[in-house]
Each structure stands twice: as structure tokens, then as C-alpha cells.
């Protein structure tokens, strides 16, 4: 079974990759149609903001996990 750290890293990697694609679409103004419906650019901007928020919280949780490991390791050394 995967550890929480592995899942968080996979999330950050996947969200980052998707964010790059959204940013490239906005930068190069690629047109996307889905079953005859033009996908508005503001949807990509909204998705980019939401992905940024998800990346932020995943990285924050990763840092918390790292801090807990360091604290556990230092408390073992003191004994």
C-alpha cells in the first residue's frame, strides 16, 4: 500500500503537469472544442487557480510530514 508521502508527491506531480497544459493553452490561445462547444479561456484560468491551491495544500502537507519525521528522529536521538 502507498504511503501518504507517495500519494502527495503523485498529486503534486499530476496537478503540476495539468497546470502546465492549462497555462500553455492560455499562453498560446489554443482553441478547444468539446462536442461542438468552445471551451472558454476563463475556465482554464479558473482550473489553473484551483490546481495552484491544490498544489499548495499538498506541498504544505508534505512539509508537515517531513517536520514530523525530523521531530521523531530527533526525539529518538535524545533518549
N, CA, C and O of each residue as an XYZ file, in Angstrom:
316
protein
N       0.837     -1.182      0.000
C       0.000      0.000      0.000
C       0.882      1.245      0.000
O       1.934      1.258      0.639
N       0.465      2.283     -0.705
C       1.245      3.512     -0.822
C       1.185      4.329      0.459
O       0.163      4.370      1.144
N       2.294      4.972      0.764
C       2.320      5.850      1.924
C       1.687      7.193      1.560
O       1.521      7.517      0.385
N       1.343      7.952      2.572
C       0.750      9.271      2.358
C       1.719     10.164      1.595
O       1.310     10.939      0.731
N       2.980     10.053      1.912
C       4.005     10.861      1.238
C       4.024     10.574     -0.270
O       4.124     11.498     -1.077
N       3.930      9.307     -0.643
C       3.920      8.925     -2.059
C       2.697      9.489     -2.763
O       2.802     10.013     -3.872
N       1.548      9.384     -2.129
C       0.305      9.891     -2.717
C       0.384     11.407     -2.896
O      -0.036     11.932     -3.927
N       0.914     12.103     -1.908
C       1.036     13.558     -2.005
C       1.977     13.964     -3.136
O       1.691     14.912     -3.867
N       3.102     13.252     -3.288
C       4.026     13.554     -4.379
C       3.382     13.275     -5.738
O       3.580     14.033     -6.687
N       2.620     12.201     -5.830
C       1.918     11.909     -7.087
C       0.900     13.006     -7.399
O       0.772     13.428     -8.548
N       0.177     13.466     -6.375
C      -0.780     14.553     -6.561
C      -0.093     15.806     -7.073
O      -0.538     16.410     -8.049
N       0.991     16.198     -6.414
C       1.706     17.409     -6.809
C       2.215     17.279     -8.248
O       2.114     18.226     -9.028
N       2.753     16.130     -8.596
C       3.264     15.919     -9.952
C       2.155     15.993    -10.988
O       2.296     16.659    -12.014
N       1.063     15.315    -10.718
C      -0.049     15.300    -11.664
C      -0.698     16.674    -11.787
O      -0.979     17.127    -12.896
N      -0.939     17.339    -10.661
C      -1.542     18.673    -10.693
C      -0.634     19.662    -11.416
O      -1.114     20.537    -12.138
N       0.672     19.526    -11.223
C       1.618     20.418    -11.898
C       1.591     20.207    -13.408
O       1.592     21.169    -14.175
N       1.568     18.965    -13.822
C       1.524     18.655    -15.253
C       0.252     19.208    -15.892
O       0.305     19.818    -16.960
N      -0.864     18.999    -15.251
C      -2.140     19.511    -15.770
C      -2.122     21.041    -15.784
O      -2.623     21.665    -16.720
N      -1.542     21.639    -14.740
C      -1.443     23.097    -14.686
C      -0.612     23.662    -15.829
O      -0.950     24.704    -16.392
N       0.473     22.976    -16.170
C       1.310     23.422    -17.293
C       0.512     23.396    -18.588
O       0.618     24.317    -19.399
N      -0.278     22.362    -18.790
C      -1.099     22.269    -20.013
C      -2.114     23.408    -20.056
O      -2.317     24.016    -21.107
N      -2.753     23.701    -18.926
C      -3.708     24.820    -18.883
C      -3.000     26.145    -19.157
O      -3.518     26.988    -19.891
N      -1.824     26.328    -18.572
C      -1.074     27.564    -18.793
C      -0.644     27.702    -20.254
O      -0.690     28.799    -20.811
N      -0.229     26.601    -20.874
C       0.158     26.635    -22.280
C      -1.025     26.989    -23.174
O      -0.879     27.724    -24.150
N      -2.200     26.459    -22.832
C      -3.386     26.796    -23.622
C      -3.681     28.287    -23.530
O      -4.016     28.922    -24.530
N      -3.557     28.843    -22.335
C      -3.797     30.276    -22.180
C      -2.720     31.099    -22.887
O      -3.031     32.112    -23.513
N      -1.472     30.677    -22.794
C      -0.364     31.414    -23.383
C      -0.432     31.427    -24.909
O      -0.258     32.472    -25.537
N      -0.683     30.273    -25.491
C      -0.703     30.161    -26.952
C      -2.109     30.289    -27.551
O      -2.275     30.218    -28.768
N      -3.101     30.476    -26.707
C      -4.503     30.652    -27.112
C      -4.981     29.534    -28.041
O      -5.562     29.779    -29.099
N      -4.716     28.301    -27.609
C      -5.200     27.151    -28.358
C      -6.710     27.062    -28.212
O      -7.253     27.259    -27.125
N      -7.376     26.766    -29.308
C      -8.823     26.605    -29.264
C      -9.157     25.146    -28.979
O      -8.575     24.234    -29.565
N     -10.102     24.944    -28.070
C     -10.549     23.607    -27.717
C     -12.059     23.577    -27.857
O     -12.764     24.434    -27.326
N     -12.544     22.579    -28.579
C     -13.993     22.386    -28.680
C     -14.326     20.996    -28.169
O     -13.602     20.027    -28.401
N     -15.427     20.935    -27.479
C     -15.880     19.673    -26.920
C     -17.303     19.458    -27.368
O     -18.217     20.141    -26.905
N     -17.502     18.500    -28.279
C     -18.805     18.205    -28.874
C     -19.479     19.471    -29.405
O     -20.660     19.719    -29.157
N     -18.696     20.266    -30.141
C     -19.225     21.471    -30.755
C     -19.276     22.686    -29.839
O     -19.687     23.763    -30.269
N     -18.868     22.533    -28.595
C     -18.897     23.637    -27.633
C     -17.486     24.153    -27.423
O     -16.586     23.390    -27.073
N     -17.291     25.460    -27.640
C     -15.979     26.075    -27.439
C     -15.722     26.219    -25.947
O     -16.535     26.793    -25.221
N     -14.595     25.698    -25.495
C     -14.224     25.797    -24.081
C     -13.606     27.175    -23.855
O     -12.581     27.510    -24.449
N     -14.235     27.964    -22.998
C     -13.796     29.337    -22.757
C     -12.453     29.361    -22.032
O     -12.121     28.459    -21.263
N     -11.692     30.421    -22.303
C     -10.382     30.557    -21.681
C     -10.485     30.782    -20.173
O      -9.596     30.386    -19.419
N     -11.560     31.412    -19.744
C     -11.693     31.666    -18.303
C     -11.823     30.366    -17.522
O     -11.459     30.312    -16.347
N     -12.340     29.311    -18.163
C     -12.383     28.012    -17.486
C     -10.974     27.483    -17.229
O     -10.705     26.888    -16.185
N     -10.079     27.705    -18.191
C      -8.689     27.298    -17.982
C      -8.037     28.124    -16.883
O      -7.265     27.598    -16.081
N      -8.345     29.407    -16.843
C      -7.784     30.259    -15.793
C      -8.291     29.813    -14.422
O      -7.524     29.759    -13.460
N      -9.572     29.496    -14.334
C     -10.146     29.013    -13.081
C      -9.506     27.685    -12.677
O      -9.160     27.488    -11.513
N      -9.353     26.785    -13.630
C      -8.716     25.489    -13.353
C      -7.276     25.682    -12.892
O      -6.805     24.962    -12.011
N      -6.584     26.637    -13.474
C      -5.205     26.908    -13.095
C      -5.121     27.406    -11.650
O      -4.230     27.006    -10.900
N      -6.049     28.277    -11.267
C      -6.086     28.767     -9.882
C      -6.387     27.618     -8.922
O      -5.721     27.475     -7.896
N      -7.378     26.805     -9.249
C      -7.735     25.681     -8.382
C      -6.594     24.667     -8.268
O      -6.341     24.133     -7.188
N      -5.921     24.408     -9.361
C      -4.772     23.498     -9.330
C      -3.660     24.074     -8.452
O      -3.012     23.344     -7.702
N      -3.448     25.377     -8.550
C      -2.444     26.024     -7.707
C      -2.760     25.876     -6.233
O      -1.867     25.638     -5.421
N      -4.032     26.016     -5.886
C      -4.459     25.851     -4.497
C      -4.231     24.415     -4.037
O      -3.728     24.182     -2.937
N      -4.603     23.451     -4.883
C      -4.403     22.045     -4.514
C      -2.924     21.704     -4.369
O      -2.543     20.958     -3.467
N      -2.088     22.249     -5.255
C      -0.649     22.013     -5.147
C      -0.127     22.601     -3.845
O       0.659     21.964     -3.145
N      -0.557     23.808     -3.519
C      -0.108     24.474     -2.288
C      -0.401     23.617     -1.054
O       0.479     23.395     -0.222
N      -1.645     23.138     -0.944
C      -2.011     22.371      0.237
C      -1.337     20.998      0.285
O      -1.044     20.492      1.368
N      -1.091     20.395     -0.872
C      -0.364     19.125     -0.895
C       1.084     19.316     -0.476
O       1.619     18.503      0.278
N       1.724     20.373     -0.948
C       3.106     20.651     -0.556
C       3.172     21.000      0.927
O       4.101     20.595      1.625
N       2.187     21.748      1.402
C       2.137     22.087      2.831
C       2.047     20.820      3.681
O       2.726     20.701      4.701
N       1.212     19.885      3.258
C       1.079     18.618      3.986
C       2.375     17.810      3.910
O       2.760     17.163      4.884
N       3.042     17.844      2.768
C       4.332     17.156      2.643
C       5.356     17.728      3.616
O       6.106     16.982      4.245
N       5.384     19.043      3.737
C       6.321     19.677      4.664
C       5.980     19.320      6.102
O       6.878     19.130      6.923
N       4.681     19.228      6.418
C       4.275     18.805      7.763
C       4.750     17.382      8.033
O       5.249     17.087      9.119
N       4.596     16.503      7.049
C       5.049     15.125      7.185
C       6.555     15.080      7.411
O       7.041     14.318      8.247
N       7.287     15.893      6.669
C       8.740     15.937      6.809
C       9.115     16.452      8.190
O      10.046     15.938      8.811
N       8.396     17.470      8.681
C       8.657     18.007     10.018
C       8.400     16.979     11.098
O       9.148     16.903     12.073
N       7.346     16.181     10.937
C       7.050     15.125     11.914
C       8.156     14.073     11.918
O       8.531     13.575     12.980
N       8.680     13.731     10.743
C       9.769     12.748     10.667
C      11.009     13.281     11.370
O      11.678     12.551     12.101
N      11.313     14.558     11.145
C      12.501     15.152     11.759
C      12.329     15.195     13.272
O      13.267     14.884     14.007
N      11.143     15.575     13.751
C      10.898     15.631     15.192
C      10.978     14.244     15.815
O      11.543     14.088     16.897
N      10.425     13.242     15.154
C      10.501     11.876     15.681
C      11.939     11.402     15.730
O      12.356     10.755     16.691
N      12.698     11.724     14.690
C      14.100     11.318     14.652
C      14.926     11.990     15.715
O      15.800     11.354     16.303
N      14.679     13.262     15.984
C      15.465     13.974     16.998
C      15.077     13.532     18.408
O      15.919     13.533     19.306
N      13.812     13.152     18.614
C      13.407     12.689     19.938
C      14.001     11.307     20.236
O      14.260     10.983     21.395
N      14.214     10.500     19.204
C      14.838      9.185     19.399
C      16.310      9.337     19.764
O      16.842      8.552     20.550
N      16.971     10.346     19.195
C      18.388     10.551     19.453
C      18.622     11.029     20.888
O      19.659     10.723     21.477
N      17.685     11.761     21.444
C      17.842     12.294     22.794
C      17.784     11.211     23.850
O      18.329     11.386     24.939
N      17.142     10.107     23.555
C      16.968      9.037     24.541
C      18.212      8.315     24.777
O      18.241      7.382     25.580
